[in-house]
């Protein structure tokens, strides 16, 4: 075989040398960029390293670096997750927590709270390097319970990241966590569209018949003075656009008056969730699944809208009854609550484990004209949000629409049985929802809808599950507009 001419060989070697030079250049540039990033990251992490100087043990790590919401959940004395956590000395390789068949703090609170408590325990005590949350037995869940779990996982991930930035790797034994075995399609759709994969990993699945409203978190304590209010206002706008998109998807249309009324009550409820949180933060999330033909008796466009507005911190009752010393509250509303409470006590209307003062005060706090903020020109009432939002339902043949409010040991359920009524107080009229036939807050409410629960929710949450359908579209729009 003949050798190539020297001129060709030289050309080949020259090309190869140029290629090697380009490769060396790119490698050096990449290394330089990586070095710059490491230096920038090192400088950015300085505040975390400064805080780490005060760490003596794992309890210091929790107190300094754990986000306030998760810290509140594990330290509040009445929280179902309260416990003194210690770092596990011997960490195992893989751990699995199997969720209950009914994973819902509404329908199966004992098992559901216990499952979440177990997840918190293995995470914070770091019993395993790899943790799996297994849905293999779960056939029913709801967005409220999933959000409760996902916000905990979100804060744990934030805590883990803060510790690594502080150089506290010696305390971080958990390497990964995740969910698996979503055998129930509705649960898999919920989790993969708006749950932990989407919230933490930014890896959400899209479905042609599901519209997600991704988790929105607003913390007043983390915002500058110039941006305060922008978070709530921006999220309210996004939520209104989202609800309108869901209605449009099934061919439903509200009048401008109806949209304005809905925007008012949605806006006040979202703002209340921020203002009334003792931790100054709130979450907002939802999804619209319009692939629910088995729930309806016709083939018209239809679906279920799920929405959760949630905050952690003092319950509604705690905010009024045991306010923080530095917080000024509406003394007029408190005196009205106490007077009503005294009336119930004299008549023996409070019953152990069924209806307590905390239940009554929570119900009263939801009414029009009641607000914790002194001299506030507000207080349209959460019950107005409940009724107006509930008016969106139509064609709900199987009565699937429900709204729930959880706060402390109180659960208030709304299915449309009881309506708002107008009452006269002096020269003023106001709307109330007493959840009884008399339409009077001085009479005991129906315990099927307003009840005490043994399971304490450490904050306040509103969960709406509203059936949407095109049935009686125009009549519904007019009815809603005039509501």
N, C-alpha and C positions, 0 to 999 in steps of 0.2 A: 504493500500500500504506500502510495507516494505521500510525502509530507506536503502540507499546504505551503504555498509560496510565503516567503518571509514577510512580505508586505501584508498579506491577509492575516498571518499570525500576529503581527504587530497590532493590526486593527482590532482583532479579537481581544488581545490583552489590554489594549487601551480602553475598549468598551467595558471590559470586566473591571478594570481599575476604577473607572468613572462610577460604575454601579456600586462598587464597594465603598467608594468615597461618599456617595449619596446616602448609603445605608448607615455609615458611621456618623454622618451629619445628622440624620434623622434621629438616630439613637442618642447622640449627645444632646440634641435639642429636647428630646423627650425626657431624658434624665434631668436636664436643667429645669424644665417645666415642673417635673415632679418634685424637685428640690425646692423650687419656689413655692409650690403648693404646700409642702410640708412646713416650710418656714412660716408662710401665711397662717396655716392652721395652728401652728405652735403659738404664734402671737395671739390669734383669736381665742385660743383656749386658756390664755393667761388668767382671766377671772376665775375659771373653774379650778385651776391649779392653786390659786391664792386661797380659795375656799377650802380646798383639800388639806391645807396646812392645819386646819382645826379638827380634822378627823382623827379620832383615837380608836374608834371601834365601829361596828356595822350600824349601830343605832345612830351614830353621828352622820353616817352616810345617808340614812333615810331622812333624818331631820333637815339636812342641808340641801340634798339634791333631789329628793322626791317631789314631783309636782303637787301643788296644794290639794287638788281634788282627790287624788289617790291617797295622799297622807290623811286627809279628813276621813275617808272611808274606813281606813284601818285604825284610826285613833279615836274617833268619836265613840264615847262609851256605849251609846245605844245602837250603833251601827251593827248590822248583822255580820260584818266582816272585821269587827274590832278584835285585835289580838296583839300580843307582844311577839314580834317576829325576831328570830335569831338565825344567823347564817349557818346552814348545814355544814358540818365538818367534812363529811364524806359524801360527795356528789355522785349520783349514779348516772348511767349513760342516757337511757331513754325512759320517759314517764308518760303515761296516757291517762287522761281524765275522761271518763265516759259520761256524757250528759244524760239526764233522765229522759224518759219517753215523752213527757210533757215538760218542755223547758220554757216555763212561763211564770214570772213572779206574780201574774194575775190569776192564773188558773191552777198553778201548783207551786205556791210560794216556798214551802218548806224545802222540797227537794231542789228547787231551782236556786234559792239562796245558798243552800249547802254546796251545790256544785260550783257556784261562782266563788264561794269562800275557799273551796279546795284548790281552785285554780290560782287564787291570790296566794294561798299558802305555799304551793310548790314554786311559784314564781319568786316571791320575796325571800323565802327561806332558801331558794335555789337548790332544790333537792335533785334536779336532773339537768344534764347539759342540754338535752333535747326534749321539749314538751309538746305533746299532741293533745288537742281538744277533739274528742271523737263524738261525732253526731250519729253513729251507726244505729242507735236505738231510738233516736228522736224522731217523732212523727208530727209533733206540733210545737211551734214556737211563735214568738211575736217580735215586732220591731223594738218595742220598749225593752224587753229582756236582752235582746241582742245588742242594743245600744249600751245598756248598762255594762255588759261584758266587754264590748269593744272600746268603750272609753277607758276602762281599766287597763286593757291591753295597750292602748295608745299611750297612756301615762307611764306604764311600765317600760315601754320602748323608749320613751323620752328620758326616763330615769336612767336606764341602761346607757344611753348615749351620753348623758351628762357625766356619768361616772367614768366612762372611757376618756372623755375630754379632760377630766380632772386627773387622769393617770392612776385611777383606782382599779386597775385591771385585776388586782389580787382579790377584790370582792365580787367580781363578775364571773360566775360559773356557768350561768345559762348562756348557751350559744345560739339557740333558735327556738321558736315556738310557732305553732300553726294549727289549723283545723283540717279534718279529713272525714271521709265517709258521709257525704251529704246524700243519703239515699232518698230522702224526701225532696222532690223537685222544688217545691215552694220554698223550703228552707235554703236549699242550695242557691236558688235564684236571689233570695234576699241577702245571704251572706256574701256571695261573690259579686253582687252589684253595688252594695252600699256598706258591707261589713268590713271586717279587719283586713282582708286582702286589698280592698280599695283604699281604706283609711291609712294603713301603715305601710304597705308595700307598693301602693299606687298601681296595683295590678288587678284591675277590675274587669269582670266579664261583661260584655254587652249582650242584651237580648232584644230582639226586634219588637217584642210586645211588653217591654218594661222600661219605664222612664225613671231614672234615679235622681234624687236630690241629694247630692253628696254632703257629707258631714260639714257643718259650719260651726266653728268654735270662736267665741268672742270672749276675751278677758279684759275687762276695763282696767285692771291693774297693770296690764302689759302694754297699754296704749299710751301714747303721748297726749298731752292736753289738747293739741290741735286735732287729733284723730278721734277723740272721744265722741261717741254718737255715730261716727261714720260706719262702724262695724254693724251696729243694729240697723241703721238706715239702709245700708247696702244689702244686708241679708233680707230685710223686709221686701225690698224691691225684687231681689232674686226669687224670693218665695212667691210673691204675687205673680211674677212672670211664669213661674213653674206651675202653679195651680191653674193658671189660664191655659198653659200648654196642655195640661192633662185634660181639661174640659174640652179644648179644641180637638184633641185626639179622638174623642168619642162624639164629636159634632155638637157639643153642648156650648151654649153661649149665654153669658150674663149681660144684663144691661149695664151701661156706665154707672148708674146709681148703685146697682148691686155690687159691682166691682169696687166702687168707692167705699161702700159699707163694709165689705169683706176686708178691704185693705186697712180700714180703721181698726177693726177688732183684731186682725192678725198682727198689725203693728204694735198695738198696745200690749198684747200678750207676749210678744217677743221681747219688747222693751222691759216689761215687768220681770221676765225671766232673768234679765241681766241686772236690773236695779235691785230686785228683791233677793238676789243670791248673796249670802253672807261671804261667799268666796269671790264675788264680783265676776262671775263667768257663767256662760250657758252654752248648751249644745242645741243644734237644730238639724234634723235629718228626715228624709222621707223617701218613699218610692211609690210609683203607680203601676200596678200590675193589671193589665187589661186582657189577661188570658184566663178568665175565671168563668167559663161558660157553664160549668156545673152548678154555679151559684145562682143562675138566672133561668127564666122560663122562656126566653126568646133569643133570637140571634142578633139582636141589635147591639151596636157597640156598647161595651160596658167594661167595668173594672173596679178594683178596690184601691183607694188612695190611703196610704199609710203615712202618718206624720207624727214625729215626736219632738217636743220642746222640753228640755230638761236642764235642771241645775242641781248642783250639790251644795250642801251647807245646811244651815238651820231650816227646819220645816216651817211652814206657814204659822203654825201654832207657836213654835219656839220664838219666832221673830216678834210676835206680838206679846207673848207672855213673859219671855225672858230675853229682852233685847240686850245687846252688848252695851256696856256703859257709855261708850263713845258715840252710840247711834241714837239720834233723836227720832222718835216715832210719833205717830198721830194719837195723841192722848184721848181725843174725843172718841175715836173708833174703839180704842181699848176700853174706855169706860162703858160704851154701849155693849161691847162683848161681855164685860164683867156683869153688867146689869142683867143681860139675857141669861148668862150662865147661872146667876143667883136664882133667877126665876125657875130654871130647869131643876136646880137642886131642891128648892122648896117643894116642887111638885113631884119629886122622885122620878124624873124622866131619864136621869143618867143610869145606865146599867153596866155592870162589870163585863168587860170583854165584848160589849156590843155597841154601846154608845156612850162616849165620854166627853168631857169638856173640850178636849183637843179636837174631837170630831165636829162639835158644834162651832167652835171658833174657826175652824178651817172652812166650813160651809159658809159662815157669815162673811169671811174675808173675801169670798168670791163674788159677792153681790155688788150691784151698781152703787157707786157712791162711797165704797169702802176702799181705802188705801192706807198703807202704812206710812206714807210720806206726808209729813205735816204741811198744811197749807197748799197742797197740790191741787191743781185744777184738773184732776184726772179721776180715775176710779170708775171707768165704764163697766168694770166687772168681768171676770173670767167667764161667768155664766153667759154673758153676751157673745163671747167668742164661741163658746160651746154651741149655743143655739144657732147663731148665724152660719157657722161652719157646717153644722149638722144639716142646715137647710139645703146644702148642695146635693144631698142624696136624693135619688129618685129611682123608681123601678126596683127598689130593694125588696124583692118579693119574699125573701126568707129572713128579713129583719136582721141582716148581718152588721149593719152600721152600729158602731159603739164608740163612745168616747170615755176615757178614764182620766181621773186626776188622782195621783198618789202624792201624799206629803206626810212624812212621819208615819204615824199609825192610822192614818185616815185614807180610805179609798172611796171616791165618789164616781159612780157609774151613770152614764147617760145614754138612753136608747130612744129618746123622743117621747116617752110616756108622759113626763111632766114638762110643762111649758112655762115660759116666763109670764109673770102677771104684773100689771101696773098697780102700785099702791100709792095712796095719798099720805104724805107726812107733812102736816102743816100746810104751807102754800106750795109745796113741791111734790112732783110725782117722780117715782123711781121704779125701775123694773127689778123684780127679784125672782129667783127660782128656789122655792122652799122644799121641793120634792115631797109634797104632801097634797092631799085633796083640798085642804083649806087654803093653800097658797099663802101660808103665814109662817114666818120664821119662829114664832113663839110656840108653834106646835111641832111635835117631834117629826122628823122626816122619815120617809119610808126606808126601813133598814135594808131593803134589797138594793137600794141605790146609794145610800149614805151610811157607811159602816166603819166601825173600828176593826183594825186587824192587829194580830199579835206581831206581825213582821214589819219592822220599822224601816221605812225608806228614807235614807239620809239626805233629803233634799226635796225637790218638788218636780213632778213630771206630768205632762199632759200627753196622752197617747190617743190619736184619732184614727179610726178605721172606718172610712166612709165609702159606701157603695155608690158609684156614679153610673148613670144610664141616661139615654136620650129620651126616655119616656116623659111625656108631658113637658117637653122642653120649654115652649113659650110660656105656658102657665107657670112653670117653676121659676123662670127668670123674672116674671112680673111679681109673683108672690114674694120672691126673695128681695126684689128691689124695694118693695113697700114694707118689708119687715123692719 
